[in-house]
Amino acid sequence: EHICFDSHQHLLIPKEFPEMTDRTLVCNSLGKSASATGWRLGWCLHPSGLSNEYRGIHDQLAVMSPHPLQYATLVGYLTLPDHYFETLGDKYRKRVIRLADALLAAGFQVSFPQGAYYLFVDYTRVPALENMTSMQAAMFLLEKVGVACVPGDNFFGKDSKETTNKYLRFAACRSYEDLEEAARRFEKLAAV
């Protein structure tokens, strides 16, 4: 909810539509806002009448996070000043723009996010990648260019063959210095 770009805003359903309060679960995590994706810590606010149903689903989807990480959340994340959250969107927006510029310069078509640090790109106009599947393109970039991404077919159903082999997903959550290095590596893509 803190990573929104330009004029986009995160809407909290119960706040915007009070009549939905007793039917809404609000789930969130530390993954993006605290740069703690591996911690798998989060929370869910829900009407008391949905507690048993939610717990049943949660038990099947998640494993218990280690106690030290839970404690770190209480004494660290939950006590961060408002300024941290107020500047979070700008921090990631700058990183997304830097990565997007590098990808565009290398020939990728970029779908700019409204509020995330992921970039979904079409790679089919990049000469070195144009005839590859998304898995082949991702592995090529990893092995020959030294930049990791996720094949786009991971985000489509099995019946979405038309879109399966033309997209890759990049993440701009690394440090700005790492993104600068990725940009330098993408410059070499034309020579590979």
N, CA, C and O of each residue as an XYZ file, in Angstrom:
768
protein
N       0.802     -1.198      0.000
C       0.000      0.000      0.000
C       0.842      1.257      0.000
O       0.346      2.331     -0.342
N       2.116      1.146      0.380
C       2.984      2.314      0.439
C       3.767      2.520     -0.855
O       4.421      3.550     -1.021
N       3.710      1.569     -1.761
C       4.470      1.673     -3.002
C       3.493      1.941     -4.142
O       3.084      1.027     -4.858
N       3.130      3.200     -4.295
C       2.242      3.636     -5.371
C       2.945      4.752     -6.123
O       3.597      5.601     -5.515
N       2.816      4.753     -7.440
C       3.522      5.723     -8.259
C       2.567      6.749     -8.852
O       1.381      6.491     -9.058
N       3.126      7.912     -9.115
C       2.403      9.014     -9.741
C       1.140      9.330     -8.939
O       1.217      9.515     -7.724
N       0.013      9.394     -9.578
C      -1.219      9.771     -8.868
C      -2.003      8.547     -8.379
O      -3.105      8.694     -7.851
N      -1.456      7.366     -8.548
C      -2.161      6.156     -8.122
C      -2.152      6.042     -6.600
O      -1.183      6.414     -5.938
N      -3.246      5.522     -6.068
C      -3.386      5.339     -4.630
C      -3.853      3.927     -4.323
O      -4.591      3.312     -5.093
N      -3.411      3.441     -3.200
C      -3.921      2.165     -2.692
C      -5.256      2.441     -2.002
O      -5.356      3.346     -1.173
N      -6.251      1.679     -2.337
C      -7.558      1.841     -1.699
C      -7.782      0.699     -0.727
O      -7.623     -0.470     -1.079
N      -8.142      1.034      0.467
C      -8.459      0.047      1.480
C      -9.968     -0.155      1.440
O     -10.725      0.735      1.829
N     -10.403     -1.305      0.978
C     -11.812     -1.580      0.723
C     -12.721     -1.206      1.904
O     -13.703     -0.493      1.697
N     -12.432     -1.659      3.138
C     -13.347     -1.308      4.234
C     -13.439      0.199      4.495
O     -14.470      0.694      4.951
N     -12.373      0.910      4.208
C     -12.395      2.357      4.415
C     -13.210      3.054      3.327
O     -13.975      3.976      3.611
N     -13.045      2.615      2.099
C     -13.741      3.231      0.967
C     -15.192      2.775      0.847
O     -16.056      3.525      0.394
N     -15.444      1.542      1.256
C     -16.780      0.955      1.150
C     -17.154      0.317      2.489
O     -17.057     -0.902      2.639
N     -17.575      1.118      3.453
C     -17.844      0.596      4.800
C     -18.818     -0.581      4.831
O     -18.743     -1.422      5.726
N     -19.716     -0.644      3.876
C     -20.663     -1.764      3.857
C     -19.985     -3.102      3.576
O     -20.602     -4.154      3.741
N     -18.709     -3.071      3.149
C     -17.959     -4.295      2.876
C     -17.112     -4.750      4.070
O     -16.485     -5.808      4.017
N     -17.092     -3.974      5.121
C     -16.215     -4.249      6.265
C     -16.399     -5.656      6.814
O     -15.415     -6.334      7.110
N     -17.627     -6.100      6.953
C     -17.849     -7.422      7.554
C     -17.639     -8.566      6.564
O     -17.860     -9.728      6.905
N     -17.213     -8.246      5.341
C     -16.953     -9.284      4.334
C     -15.556     -9.183      3.735
O     -15.279     -9.794      2.703
N     -14.675     -8.418      4.373
C     -13.373     -8.146      3.789
C     -12.238     -8.635      4.675
O     -12.247     -8.426      5.888
N     -11.270     -9.283      4.063
C     -10.028     -9.650      4.719
C      -8.951     -8.735      4.150
O      -8.840     -8.601      2.931
N      -8.170     -8.113      4.996
C      -7.067     -7.259      4.567
C      -5.778     -7.982      4.936
O      -5.446     -8.110      6.114
N      -5.063     -8.448      3.938
C      -3.834     -9.200      4.158
C      -2.640     -8.380      3.672
O      -2.717     -7.712      2.641
N      -1.560     -8.433      4.403
C      -0.379     -7.681      4.038
C       0.839     -8.412      4.556
O       0.725     -9.375      5.315
N       2.012     -7.947      4.139
C       3.239     -8.586      4.594
C       4.367     -7.571      4.649
O       4.235     -6.435      4.194
N       5.465     -8.008      5.211
C       6.670     -7.178      5.279
C       7.482     -7.267      3.998
O       8.407     -6.482      3.789
N       7.143     -8.210      3.149
C       7.965     -8.513      1.991
C       8.450     -7.311      1.215
O       9.656     -7.128      1.053
N       7.546     -6.496      0.738
C       7.931     -5.367     -0.099
C       8.297     -4.142      0.727
O       9.341     -3.530      0.497
N       7.452     -3.778      1.684
C       7.661     -2.521      2.394
C       8.861     -2.545      3.326
O       9.403     -1.489      3.651
N       9.287     -3.716      3.763
C      10.450     -3.796      4.650
C      11.625     -4.497      3.989
O      12.621     -4.791      4.649
N      11.520     -4.768      2.685
C      12.576     -5.484      1.965
C      12.926     -6.783      2.686
O      14.097     -7.108      2.882
N      11.894     -7.509      3.071
C      12.080     -8.742      3.836
C      11.290     -9.879      3.202
O      10.553    -10.581      3.893
N      11.436    -10.066      1.893
C      10.621    -11.058      1.199
C      10.848    -12.473      1.703
O       9.903    -13.261      1.732
N      12.029    -12.816      2.091
C      12.306    -14.165      2.556
C      11.787    -14.460      3.954
O      11.744    -15.621      4.360
N      11.398    -13.447      4.686
C      10.948    -13.650      6.056
C       9.572    -14.287      6.124
O       9.261    -14.975      7.096
N       8.752    -14.074      5.126
C       7.393    -14.627      5.078
C       6.573    -14.229      6.300
O       5.861    -15.048      6.881
N       6.686    -12.961      6.677
C       5.915    -12.433      7.797
C       4.823    -11.521      7.272
O       5.048    -10.722      6.363
N       3.665    -11.646      7.837
C       2.563    -10.799      7.418
C       1.434    -10.862      8.417
O       1.577    -11.404      9.514
N       0.318    -10.304      8.022
C      -0.837    -10.268      8.906
C      -2.111    -10.199      8.085
O      -2.097     -9.885      6.895
N      -3.182    -10.495      8.738
C      -4.492    -10.395      8.099
C      -5.474     -9.831      9.122
O      -5.584    -10.331     10.242
N      -6.176     -8.793      8.720
C      -7.247     -8.222      9.529
C      -8.551     -8.724      8.947
O      -8.779     -8.615      7.742
N      -9.403     -9.270      9.785
C     -10.639     -9.855      9.275
C     -11.737     -9.755     10.329
O     -11.457     -9.636     11.522
N     -12.968     -9.806      9.882
C     -14.080     -9.823     10.841
C     -13.984    -11.072     11.710
O     -13.585    -12.136     11.236
N     -14.343    -10.939     12.956
C     -14.218    -12.068     13.882
C     -14.990    -13.290     13.394
O     -14.602    -14.421     13.686
N     -16.063    -13.080     12.665
C     -16.850    -14.199     12.162
C     -16.141    -15.034     11.110
O     -16.583    -16.141     10.806
N     -15.050    -14.528     10.547
C     -14.295    -15.267      9.533
C     -12.995    -15.853     10.082
O     -12.195    -16.408      9.330
N     -12.790    -15.730     11.377
C     -11.532    -16.152     11.979
C     -11.220    -17.624     11.722
O     -10.112    -17.944     11.293
N     -12.150    -18.512     11.969
C     -11.889    -19.941     11.784
C     -11.607    -20.288     10.335
O     -10.705    -21.076     10.049
N     -12.375    -19.703      9.412
C     -12.160    -19.977      7.991
C     -10.784    -19.484      7.551
O     -10.059    -20.175      6.835
N     -10.443    -18.281      7.991
C      -9.142    -17.742      7.600
C      -8.000    -18.588      8.157
O      -7.046    -18.889      7.441
N      -8.089    -18.967      9.414
C      -7.022    -19.766     10.009
C      -6.842    -21.090      9.277
O      -5.716    -21.558      9.105
N      -7.939    -21.693      8.848
C      -7.846    -22.945      8.105
C      -7.112    -22.778      6.788
O      -6.296    -23.620      6.412
N      -7.397    -21.706      6.097
C      -6.711    -21.429      4.831
C      -5.255    -21.084      5.102
O      -4.358    -21.596      4.434
N      -5.022    -20.224      6.072
C      -3.667    -19.792      6.390
C      -2.772    -20.977      6.742
O      -1.624    -21.041      6.304
N      -3.290    -21.905      7.525
C      -2.493    -23.063      7.915
C      -2.037    -23.871      6.705
O      -0.985    -24.510      6.748
N      -2.806    -23.850      5.642
C      -2.451    -24.600      4.442
C      -1.515    -23.825      3.510
O      -0.869    -24.419      2.647
N      -1.443    -22.524      3.678
C      -0.660    -21.692      2.767
C       0.691    -21.246      3.312
O       1.594    -20.927      2.538
N       0.837    -21.221      4.602
C       2.044    -20.631      5.172
C       2.624    -21.528      6.253
O       1.932    -22.354      6.849
N       3.894    -21.342      6.480
C       4.545    -22.027      7.593
C       4.926    -20.975      8.621
O       5.039    -19.792      8.299
N       5.118    -21.398      9.830
C       5.438    -20.478     10.915
C       6.804    -19.848     10.678
O       7.778    -20.545     10.394
N       6.866    -18.558     10.793
C       8.139    -17.855     10.698
C       8.892    -18.009     12.011
O       8.271    -18.100     13.069
N      10.209    -18.039     11.960
C      10.997    -18.182     13.179
C      10.712    -17.044     14.176
O      10.503    -15.894     13.788
N      10.712    -17.390     15.433
C      10.413    -16.431     16.491
C      11.296    -15.176     16.434
O      10.772    -14.076     16.609
N      12.611    -15.291     16.198
C      13.429    -14.064     16.144
C      12.972    -13.093     15.053
O      13.072    -11.879     15.229
N      12.478    -13.606     13.947
C      11.995    -12.720     12.890
C      10.692    -12.041     13.304
O      10.466    -10.873     12.986
N       9.849    -12.767     14.004
C       8.615    -12.156     14.506
C       8.946    -11.033     15.484
O       8.354     -9.956     15.426
N       9.887    -11.289     16.374
C      10.281    -10.271     17.349
C      10.910     -9.066     16.646
O      10.630     -7.923     17.007
N      11.752     -9.315     15.652
C      12.374     -8.222     14.901
C      11.306     -7.343     14.262
O      11.470     -6.126     14.175
N      10.230     -7.948     13.821
C       9.135     -7.180     13.241
C       8.513     -6.255     14.280
O       8.240     -5.088     13.998
N       8.294     -6.771     15.462
C       7.669     -5.963     16.512
C       8.537     -4.787     16.935
O       8.039     -3.674     17.105
N       9.831     -5.031     17.104
C      10.694     -3.959     17.603
C      11.302     -3.123     16.488
O      11.832     -2.043     16.746
N      11.233     -3.605     15.257
C      11.819     -2.869     14.145
C      10.789     -2.244     13.240
O      10.579     -1.031     13.272
N      10.160     -3.042     12.454
C       9.239     -2.566     11.416
C       8.076     -1.765     11.989
O       7.751     -0.689     11.487
N       7.462     -2.281     13.021
C       6.273     -1.624     13.561
C       6.579     -0.327     14.302
O       5.666      0.405     14.685
N       7.857     -0.046     14.501
C       8.229      1.210     15.155
C       8.904      2.187     14.204
O       9.410      3.223     14.636
N       8.918      1.870     12.917
C       9.529      2.789     11.951
C       8.744      4.097     11.910
O       7.523      4.092     12.064
N       9.429      5.208     11.706
C       8.727      6.495     11.644
C       7.886      6.615     10.371
O       8.150      5.938      9.377
N       6.888      7.470     10.412
C       6.023      7.686      9.247
C       6.830      8.058      8.013
O       6.469      7.679      6.899
N       7.923      8.799      8.203
C       8.754      9.241      7.076
C       9.223      8.051      6.229
O       9.292      8.150      5.004
N       9.545      6.933      6.878
C       9.980      5.745      6.144
C       8.925      5.335      5.119
O       9.253      5.088      3.958
N       7.682      5.263      5.531
C       6.602      4.834      4.645
C       6.236      5.908      3.627
O       5.847      5.596      2.501
N       6.362      7.167      4.023
C       6.046      8.274      3.115
C       7.028      8.355      1.953
O       6.661      8.829      0.878
N       8.251      7.909      2.138
C       9.264      7.996      1.086
C       9.483      6.669      0.355
O      10.242      6.617     -0.612
N       8.837      5.616      0.800
C       9.047      4.292      0.218
C       8.686      4.239     -1.268
O       9.427      3.672     -2.071
N       7.551      4.830     -1.626
C       7.137      4.825     -3.029
C       8.145      5.513     -3.931
O       8.457      5.008     -5.009
N       8.654      6.654     -3.506
C       9.645      7.373     -4.313
C      10.928      6.576     -4.470
O      11.528      6.557     -5.544
N      11.343      5.924     -3.406
C      12.564      5.111     -3.451
C      12.445      4.034     -4.533
O      13.347      3.860     -5.352
N      11.330      3.322     -4.523
C      11.165      2.252     -5.507
C      10.859      2.795     -6.899
O      11.255      2.189     -7.895
N      10.170      3.914     -6.983
C       9.885      4.505     -8.294
C      11.185      4.829     -9.021
O      11.307      4.558    -10.216
N      12.153      5.405     -8.320
C      13.456      5.721     -8.927
C      14.144      4.458     -9.418
O      14.746      4.453    -10.491
N      14.061      3.409     -8.652
C      14.685      2.141     -9.049
C      13.974      1.528    -10.255
O      14.615      1.010    -11.170
N      12.652      1.593    -10.243
C      11.880      1.060    -11.372
C      12.209      1.833    -12.648
O      12.392      1.236    -13.709
N      12.282      3.143    -12.546
C      12.609      3.962    -13.715
C      14.002      3.622    -14.232
O      14.202      3.525    -15.443
N      14.966      3.441    -13.333
C      16.331      3.115    -13.776
C      16.358      1.787    -14.507
O      16.977      1.673    -15.565
N      15.698      0.792    -13.960
C      15.674     -0.512    -14.614
C      14.889     -0.443    -15.917
O      15.304     -1.035    -16.913
N      13.775      0.259    -15.929
C      12.976      0.394    -17.146
C      13.787      1.066    -18.247
O      13.741      0.630    -19.398
N      14.524      2.117    -17.916
C      15.357      2.798    -18.913
C      16.390      1.850    -19.515
O      16.615      1.855    -20.725
N      17.013      1.041    -18.670
C      18.009      0.084    -19.150
C      17.373     -0.963    -20.057
O      17.942     -1.331    -21.084
N      16.204     -1.436    -19.677
C      15.510     -2.439    -20.491
C      15.055     -1.848    -21.825
O      15.194     -2.487    -22.868
N      14.521     -0.652    -21.795
C      14.101      0.010    -23.045
C      15.287      0.220    -23.972
O      15.177     -0.007    -25.177
N      16.412      0.649    -23.429
C      17.612      0.869    -24.245
C      18.111     -0.417    -24.878
O      18.725     -0.390    -25.944
N      17.849     -1.554    -24.222
C      18.277     -2.852    -24.748
C      17.268     -3.434    -25.737
O      17.519     -4.485    -26.327
N      16.116     -2.755    -25.925
C      15.140     -3.220    -26.906
C      13.910     -3.894    -26.352
O      13.051     -4.326    -27.121
N      13.796     -4.000    -25.042
C      12.612     -4.607    -24.432
C      11.442     -3.624    -24.491
O      11.640     -2.409    -24.476
N      10.239     -4.155    -24.556
C       9.031     -3.344    -24.402
C       8.608     -3.492    -22.946
O       8.420     -4.607    -22.460
N       8.459     -2.381    -22.262
C       8.250     -2.393    -20.818
C       6.836     -1.947    -20.459
O       6.348     -0.932    -20.956
N       6.190     -2.714    -19.597
C       4.921     -2.300    -19.001
C       5.262     -1.697    -17.645
O       5.675     -2.404    -16.726
N       5.084     -0.376    -17.528
C       5.452      0.312    -16.298
C       4.391      0.061    -15.229
O       3.201      0.235    -15.491
N       4.806     -0.347    -14.028
C       3.834     -0.639    -12.963
C       3.237      0.629    -12.355
O       3.833      1.705    -12.415
N       2.063      0.483    -11.776
C       1.421      1.596    -11.081
C       1.857      1.655     -9.624
O       1.731      2.693     -8.974
N       2.358      0.568     -9.124
C       2.769      0.546     -7.724
C       3.357     -0.785     -7.334
O       2.776     -1.499     -6.516
N       4.480     -1.134     -7.890
C       5.184     -2.371     -7.563
C       6.611     -2.202     -8.046
O       6.909     -1.276     -8.800
N       7.486     -3.082     -7.621
C       8.844     -2.972     -8.141
C       9.143     -4.034     -9.197
O      10.304     -4.313     -9.493
N       8.114     -4.610     -9.749
C       8.284     -5.572    -10.829
C       8.031     -4.911    -12.178
O       7.165     -4.046    -12.309
N       8.792     -5.327    -13.169
C       8.581     -4.877    -14.543
C       8.307     -6.100    -15.404
O       9.103     -7.038    -15.444
N       7.198     -6.078    -16.077
C       6.820     -7.152    -16.991
C       7.189     -6.660    -18.384
O       6.701     -5.617    -18.820
N       8.044     -7.399    -19.087
C       8.552     -6.922    -20.373
C       8.349     -7.945    -21.480
O       8.377     -9.155    -21.254
N       8.147     -7.426    -22.671
C       8.096     -8.235    -23.889
C       9.514     -8.229    -24.460
O      10.067     -7.162    -24.727
N      10.099     -9.391    -24.646
C      11.485     -9.488    -25.103
C      11.607     -9.810    -26.589
O      12.725     -9.934    -27.091
N      10.506     -9.948    -27.299
C      10.556    -10.462    -28.671
C      11.176     -9.510    -29.687
O      11.407     -9.908    -30.829
N      11.449     -8.276    -29.307
C      12.128     -7.337    -30.227
C      13.614     -7.191    -29.899
O      14.311     -6.374    -30.500
N      14.085     -7.977    -28.956
C      15.511     -7.997    -28.630
C      16.141     -9.071    -29.515
O      15.869    -10.256    -29.319
N      16.980     -8.685    -30.488
C      17.496     -9.655    -31.465
C      18.084    -10.932    -30.861
O      17.843    -12.017    -31.389
N      18.830    -10.835    -29.793
C      19.452    -12.027    -29.209
C      18.436    -12.983    -28.586
O      18.750    -14.149    -28.346
N      17.213    -12.493    -28.322
C      16.217    -13.293    -27.613
C      14.981    -13.622    -28.436
O      14.172    -14.451    -28.019
N      14.816    -12.997    -29.585
C      13.546    -13.001    -30.301
C      12.980    -14.375    -30.636
O      11.760    -14.516    -30.714
N      13.797    -15.374    -30.833
C      13.295    -16.704    -31.203
C      13.305    -17.702    -30.051
O      13.198    -18.909    -30.267
N      13.432    -17.204    -28.847
C      13.516    -18.088    -27.679
C      12.189    -18.149    -26.935
O      11.366    -17.238    -27.022
N      11.996    -19.250    -26.197
C      10.882    -19.307    -25.255
C      11.252    -18.411    -24.072
O      12.406    -18.004    -23.937
N      10.295    -18.109    -23.234
C      10.605    -17.267    -22.089
C      11.608    -17.938    -21.150
O      12.444    -17.255    -20.558
N      11.540    -19.238    -21.006
C      12.512    -19.940    -20.172
C      13.909    -19.853    -20.791
O      14.890    -19.610    -20.088
N      13.994    -20.051    -22.093
C      15.289    -19.949    -22.766
C      15.851    -18.537    -22.662
O      17.048    -18.357    -22.439
N      14.988    -17.534    -22.823
C      15.431    -16.140    -22.741
C      15.927    -15.825    -21.328
O      16.957    -15.170    -21.169
N      15.215    -16.278    -20.316
C      15.624    -16.032    -18.934
C      16.975    -16.698    -18.644
O      17.840    -16.093    -18.010
N      17.152    -17.913    -19.097
C      18.414    -18.617    -18.864
C      19.552    -17.962    -19.642
O      20.669    -17.862    -19.132
N      19.286    -17.518    -20.860
C      20.297    -16.823    -21.651
C      20.764    -15.562    -20.921
O      21.964    -15.312    -20.808
N      19.819    -14.779    -20.433
C      20.177    -13.547    -19.719
C      20.986    -13.855    -18.467
O      21.927    -13.130    -18.143
N      20.632    -14.909    -17.772
C      21.366    -15.288    -16.571
C      22.788    -15.739    -16.911
O      23.755    -15.291    -16.294
N      22.903    -16.626    -17.893
C      24.193    -17.232    -18.209
C      25.106    -16.329    -19.030
O      26.314    -16.313    -18.795
N      24.568    -15.583    -19.980
C      25.400    -14.797    -20.901
C      25.524    -13.328    -20.518
O      26.531    -12.691    -20.825
N      24.513    -12.789    -19.854
C      24.511    -11.363    -19.519
C      24.741    -11.156    -18.022
O      25.262    -10.121    -17.606
N      24.352    -12.138    -17.221
C      24.546    -12.034    -15.784
C      23.439    -11.286    -15.071
O      23.667    -10.688    -14.019
N      22.233    -11.314    -15.637
C      21.072    -10.665    -15.031
C      19.970    -11.711    -14.895
O      19.650    -12.417    -15.852
N      19.399    -11.802    -13.709
C      18.349    -12.789    -13.450
C      16.968    -12.175    -13.641
O      16.745    -11.000    -13.352
N      16.055    -12.992    -14.131
C      14.652    -12.605    -14.263
C      13.819    -13.877    -14.178
O      14.362    -14.975    -14.062
N      12.515    -13.727    -14.234
C      11.609    -14.864    -14.149
C      10.888    -15.015    -15.484
O      10.390    -14.023    -16.018
N      10.815    -16.227    -16.042
C      10.073    -16.417    -17.291
C       8.613    -16.002    -17.124
O       7.982    -16.300    -16.110
N       8.099    -15.322    -18.116
C       6.734    -14.826    -18.052
C       5.670    -15.898    -18.033
O       4.560    -15.661    -17.555
N       5.991    -17.085    -18.550
C       4.959    -18.122    -18.579
C       4.579    -18.586    -17.174
O       3.572    -19.275    -17.008
N       5.361    -18.223    -16.166
C       4.984    -18.530    -14.783
C       3.742    -17.770    -14.339
O       3.132    -18.114    -13.327
N       3.364    -16.735    -15.092
C       2.264    -15.865    -14.689
C       1.018    -16.025    -15.548
O       0.069    -15.252    -15.416
N       1.015    -17.016    -16.419
C      -0.133    -17.259    -17.283
C      -0.604    -18.690    -17.109
O       0.178    -19.577    -16.766
N      -1.872    -18.904    -17.347
C      -2.422    -20.255    -17.299
C      -1.909    -21.084    -18.464
O      -1.362    -20.549    -19.429
N      -2.086    -22.364    -18.366
C      -1.600    -23.265    -19.414
C      -2.272    -23.027    -20.759
O      -1.706    -23.372    -21.796
N      -3.465    -22.446    -20.761
C      -4.176    -22.202    -22.008
C      -3.811    -20.869    -22.655
O      -4.396    -20.506    -23.676
N      -2.871    -20.142    -22.091
C      -2.505    -18.820    -22.598
C      -1.274    -18.903    -23.488
O      -0.314    -18.160    -23.281
N      -1.285    -19.774    -24.455
C      -0.119    -20.015    -25.301
C       0.338    -18.782    -26.072
O       1.535    -18.619    -26.308
N      -0.577    -17.921    -26.466
C      -0.200    -16.747    -27.248
C       0.744    -15.829    -26.466
O       1.657    -15.245    -27.048
N       0.534    -15.701    -25.179
C       1.343    -14.784    -24.391
C       2.476    -15.477    -23.645
O       3.360    -14.811    -23.106
N       2.460    -16.780    -23.610
C       3.406    -17.517    -22.778
C       4.855    -17.220    -23.111
O       5.661    -17.044    -22.197
N       5.211    -17.157    -24.359
C       6.617    -17.076    -24.729
C       7.027    -15.723    -25.285
O       7.682    -15.645    -26.324
N       6.648    -14.677    -24.604
C       7.142    -13.374    -25.027
C       7.405    -12.429    -23.867
O       7.800    -11.284    -24.087
N       7.193    -12.882    -22.636
C       7.364    -11.999    -21.487
C       8.389    -12.518    -20.486
O       8.591    -13.722    -20.328
N       9.022    -11.564    -19.822
C       9.908    -11.828    -18.695
C       9.536    -10.853    -17.588
O       9.003     -9.777    -17.857
N       9.813    -11.226    -16.348
C       9.564    -10.316    -15.229
C      10.884    -10.015    -14.524
O      11.616    -10.919    -14.121
N      11.164     -8.731    -14.387
C      12.346     -8.258    -13.685
C      11.908     -7.575    -12.400
O      10.794     -7.058    -12.313
N      12.784     -7.572    -11.404
C      12.489     -6.920    -10.130
C      13.501     -5.805     -9.883
O      14.707     -6.001    -10.033
N      12.994     -4.635     -9.504
C      13.845     -3.471     -9.244
C      14.006     -3.234     -7.748
O      14.129     -2.089     -7.311
N      14.007     -4.298     -6.966
C      14.088     -4.144     -5.510
C      15.520     -4.152     -5.000
O      15.753     -3.930     -3.812
N      16.466     -4.400     -5.866
C      17.869     -4.401     -5.461
C      18.339     -2.968     -5.228
O      17.598     -2.021     -5.492
N      19.539     -2.809     -4.745
C      20.074     -1.467     -4.503
C      20.220     -0.725     -5.834
O      20.305     -1.340     -6.897
N      20.248      0.591     -5.755
C      20.419      1.390     -6.969
C      21.737      1.039     -7.661
O      21.809      1.026     -8.890
N      22.768      0.756     -6.881
C      24.071      0.369     -7.441
C      23.956     -0.940     -8.219
O      24.542     -1.079     -9.293
N      23.205     -1.894     -7.682
C      23.000     -3.157     -8.405
C      22.255     -2.924     -9.718
O      22.550     -3.566    -10.726
N      21.294     -2.007     -9.703
C      20.549     -1.706    -10.927
C      21.440     -1.015    -11.949
O      21.287     -1.239    -13.150
N      22.367     -0.179    -11.493
C      23.345      0.438    -12.394
C      24.201     -0.642    -13.046
O      24.489     -0.574    -14.240
N      24.603     -1.629    -12.269
C      25.394     -2.734    -12.816
C      24.573     -3.527    -13.831
O      25.088     -3.908    -14.882
N      23.317     -3.776    -13.526
C      22.448     -4.477    -14.485
C      22.346     -3.682    -15.778
O      22.378     -4.262    -16.863
N      22.224     -2.363    -15.679
C      22.154     -1.509    -16.876
C      23.424     -1.661    -17.704
O      23.349     -1.758    -18.929
N      24.583     -1.684    -17.062
C      25.847     -1.877    -17.790
C      25.854     -3.240    -18.490
O      26.325     -3.362    -19.621
N      25.344     -4.228    -17.829
C      25.322     -5.568    -18.426
C      24.358     -5.631    -19.604
O      24.633     -6.310    -20.594
N      23.231     -4.930    -19.508
C      22.294     -4.924    -20.628
C      22.894     -4.248    -21.855
O      22.529     -4.587    -22.980
N      23.810     -3.297    -21.662
C      24.466     -2.644    -22.793
C      25.240     -3.649    -23.633
O      25.401     -3.460    -24.839
N      25.718     -4.709    -23.006
C      26.464     -5.741    -23.716
C      25.573     -6.734    -24.461
O      26.058     -7.546    -25.250
N      24.263     -6.662    -24.203
C      23.323     -7.629    -24.776
C      23.375     -7.629    -26.303
O      23.282     -8.690    -26.920
N      23.521     -6.470    -26.912
C      23.558     -6.389    -28.373
C      24.770     -7.111    -28.950
O      24.724     -7.590    -30.083
N      25.857     -7.191    -28.177
C      27.081     -7.823    -28.662
C      27.105     -9.325    -28.430
O      27.979    -10.013    -28.959
N      26.167     -9.846    -27.654
C      26.182    -11.271    -27.327
C      25.573    -12.084    -28.442
O      25.499    -13.309    -28.343
